[in-house]
Amino acid sequence: MRTLVLENRNLRLVSLLDKGSDIAELTYKPLDLGLLFHAPTGYRKPGSIVGTCKRSEGEFMEYHGGGWQDMGPRHKDNRPR
């Protein structure tokens, strides 16, 4: 997946652009301390697998690799601002 990496001497942030810019890594570098949860399934690119769970939240969990999901405000016609 395409990623965006932002870092300075204290923090490293990795954002997964192909997953709506989900934040996949946030590390406090002086202590090499990862601040986010990482699911054992890892990160999967949307559309890369066929969902197998019949529960409504199941497909989300099959793609959920952890990290920090973010949402921005939407315009009244449902387009990102």
Backbone as a ProteinNet text record, in pm:
[ID]
protein_1_A
[PRIMARY]
MRTLVLENRNLRLVSLLDKGSDIAELTYKPLDLGLLFHAPTGYRKPGSIVGTCKRSEGEFMEYHGGGWQDMGPRHKDNRPR
[TERTIARY]
83.8	0	87.9	33.9	105.8	102.7	213.8	223	280.6	251.4	308.2	378.9	506.2	583	619.2	583.7	619.9	701.6	818.6	895.7	989.8	1021.3	1124.5	1209	1287.4	1374.3	1297.5	1172.1	1094.5	984.2	920.8	805.4	820.6	761.9	749.5	603.7	540.4	401.6	395.6	326.8	308.5	159.2	117.7	-22.4	-39.7	-143.9	-172.8	-268.9	-216.6	-297	-405.2	-377.9	-477.2	-586.1	-576	-681.4	-742.7	-753.6	-815.9	-729	-600	-502.1	-508.6	-547.1	-540.1	-397.2	-383.8	-251.5	-212	-106.7	-64.9	50.1	122	233.8	248.6	265.5	301.1	402	525.5	634.4	700.9	720.5	799.4	944	1022.8	1153.8	1257.3	1260.7	1363.5	1356.9	1236.7	1221.8	1189.3	1183.8	1140.2	1008.7	914.8	787.6	674.7	618.9	503.2	378.6	297.8	183.2	49.1	47.8	-77.7	-89.7	-213.4	-244.8	-216.8	-166.4	-147.6	-213.4	-314.5	-386.9	-297.3	-317.9	-235.5	-254.5	-364.9	-389.1	-305.3	-252.4	-175.1	-265.9	-205.6	-280.4	-305.4	-428.9	-466.6	-521.3	-478.6	-527.9	-674.9	-759.8	-901.8	-921	-1009.4	-1037.6	-942.2	-845.9	-746.1	-792.1	-898.1	-950.3	-1101.8	-1160.4	-1305.4	-1347.4	-1440.3	-1485.5	-1549.6	-1526.2	-1580.4	-1681	-1694.9	-1781.7	-1919.3	-2023.4	-2159.9	-2210.2	-2142.2	-2183.9	-2154.8	-2236.9	-2220.5	-2085	-2033.2	-1903.4	-1787.7	-1817.5	-1714.9	-1615.3	-1661.5	-1568.8	-1473.1	-1522.4	-1433.6	-1321.7	-1357.9	-1258.3	-1158.6	-1200.1	-1106.8	-1003	-1036.7	-943.5	-874.1	-921.3	-867.4	-731.1	-627.7	-493.3	-447.9	-533	-496.7	-478.6	-392	-361.9	-468.6	-490	-580.5	-659.4	-788.6	-872.8	-914.4	-921.7	-958.7	-1067.2	-1146.5	-1251.7	-1251.7	-1267	-1277.9	-1421.8	-1452.6	-1590.3	-1623.3	-1750.2	-1796.6	-1889.9	-1890.7	-1979.3	-2121.5	-2221.5	-2360.9	-2395.1	-2321.3	-2346	-2255.3	-2197.1	-2119.5	-1981	-1930.4	-1794.8	-1699.7	-1575.7	-1480.2	-1456.5	-1434.8	-1408.3	-1267.7
-118.8	0	124.7	229.6	356.8	409	463.9	516.7	656.9	726.6	857.9	848.8	888.4	883.9	1026.4	1061.8	1191.9	1162.9	1225.4	1201.4	1316.3	1325.1	1416.1	1338	1404.5	1328.1	1260.9	1299.7	1241.8	1145.7	1171.2	1091.6	1041.8	925.5	871.4	831.1	882.2	851.5	793.9	679.5	617.6	611.5	666.8	670.1	586.7	501.6	416.1	489.1	543.7	624.6	543.7	416.6	333	282.5	313.9	278.2	405.2	507.9	631.3	708.4	689.6	755.1	708	581.8	525.8	538.1	571.9	582	442.7	387.5	251.2	244.5	354.7	354.2	492.2	494.4	615.6	572.1	612.4	567.2	686.2	674.9	771.4	723.7	790.3	741.3	736.3	833.2	823.9	693.6	635.7	509.6	392.8	416.1	315.5	252.6	338.6	296.6	313.3	200.9	204.2	235.2	329	377.4	323.9	239.7	192.6	40.9	-5	-147.6	-200.9	-323.8	-390.8	-527.6	-549.4	-676.8	-786.8	-910	-1020.1	-1047.8	-1002.7	-1024.7	-933.3	-825.8	-731.1	-640.3	-555.3	-459.6	-518	-507.5	-557.9	-444.7	-441.5	-340.2	-365.6	-261.6	-280	-347.9	-448.1	-522.4	-636.8	-657.8	-762	-901.2	-909.2	-1038.9	-1039	-1155.2	-1168.6	-1193.3	-1111	-1126.4	-1262.1	-1317.7	-1449.9	-1447.5	-1334	-1326	-1275.4	-1337.5	-1296.1	-1182.9	-1154.5	-1044.7	-911.5	-811.2	-682.3	-619.2	-635.9	-577.7	-669.5	-786.5	-885.7	-841.4	-782.8	-742.6	-635.5	-543.6	-442.3	-510	-608.9	-675.8	-755.9	-805.3	-877.8	-784.8	-658.1	-560.2	-477.6	-486.9	-403.1	-454.9	-378.9	-418.6	-355.1	-269.2	-195.9	-50.2	14.2	154.2	248.5	353.4	459.9	500.5	475.2	513	658.7	729.8	870.4	900.6	1001.4	1045.9	1197.8	1252.2	1396.4	1435.1	1563	1606.8	1589.4	1564.7	1549.3	1664.1	1694.6	1796.9	1741.1	1825.7	1781.4	1683.4	1687	1591.3	1467.2	1447.2	1329	1323.3	1436.3	1439.5	1487.5	1435.9	1489.2	1636.8	1711.3	1855.3	1879.9
0	0	0	-57.9	-53.2	89.5	134	269.6	268.4	375.4	399.7	533.7	539.1	661.9	700.7	822.9	879.9	1004.7	1016.1	1136.8	1166.6	1293.1	1340.1	1440.6	1522.7	1613.1	1725.8	1750.4	1859.6	1815.9	1701.8	1659.7	1516.7	1493.1	1356.8	1339.4	1235	1204	1063.1	1048.4	917.3	889.4	776.6	736.3	610	608.4	492.7	399.4	293.3	202.2	133.4	103.9	36.4	129.9	258.4	353.7	412.3	333	379.1	476.1	469.4	556	701.2	722.7	858.1	909.7	1035.1	1095.8	1144.8	1085.3	1114.8	1213.9	1229.4	1323.3	1385	1514.4	1586.9	1692.7	1673.1	1758.8	1825.1	1956.9	2032.4	2023.3	1938.5	1900.5	2013.8	2107.2	2212	2292.9	2307.4	2380.4	2288.2	2157.9	2060.1	2106.4	2143.6	2202.2	2101.6	2054.5	1965.9	2046.2	1999.9	2076.2	2027.2	1924.2	1868	1874.8	1874.9	1869	1728.3	1719.5	1591	1598.6	1516.1	1514.5	1457.8	1502.7	1452.4	1302.6	1245.4	1102.3	1014.5	1068.4	989.2	907.6	826.7	745.5	607.7	562.1	429.7	345.5	221.5	129.3	100.1	103.5	72.9	-62.9	-65	-186.9	-212.8	-122.9	-147	-103.5	-23.3	19.9	5.2	4.2	4.1	147.9	199.5	336.8	360.8	478.5	509.6	623.8	690.6	807.7	767.4	822	788.8	877	989.7	1076.7	1008.4	1036.8	969.6	999.2	1119.2	1152.9	1113.3	1062.8	1031.1	927	818.4	713.9	764.3	845.1	903.2	981.3	1061.9	1144.9	1060.5	944.7	859.5	796.6	779.7	724.6	832.3	955.3	1062.7	1106.7	1079	1117.2	1246.2	1299.9	1420.3	1386.1	1459.3	1431.2	1483.9	1409.8	1450.6	1326.7	1328.4	1216.1	1234.6	1124.8	1132.3	1030.7	1062.1	971.8	970.8	852.8	841.9	814.7	829.6	801.8	654.4	629	491.4	456.8	330.2	276.4	274.1	267.8	270.8	158.2	45.5	-62.6	-50.8	68.3	104.2	38.9	-9.1	-63	46.3	49.9	147.2	120.8	224.9	209	163.8
[MASK]
+++++++++++++++++++++++++++++++++++++++++++++++++++++++++++++++++++++++++++++++++

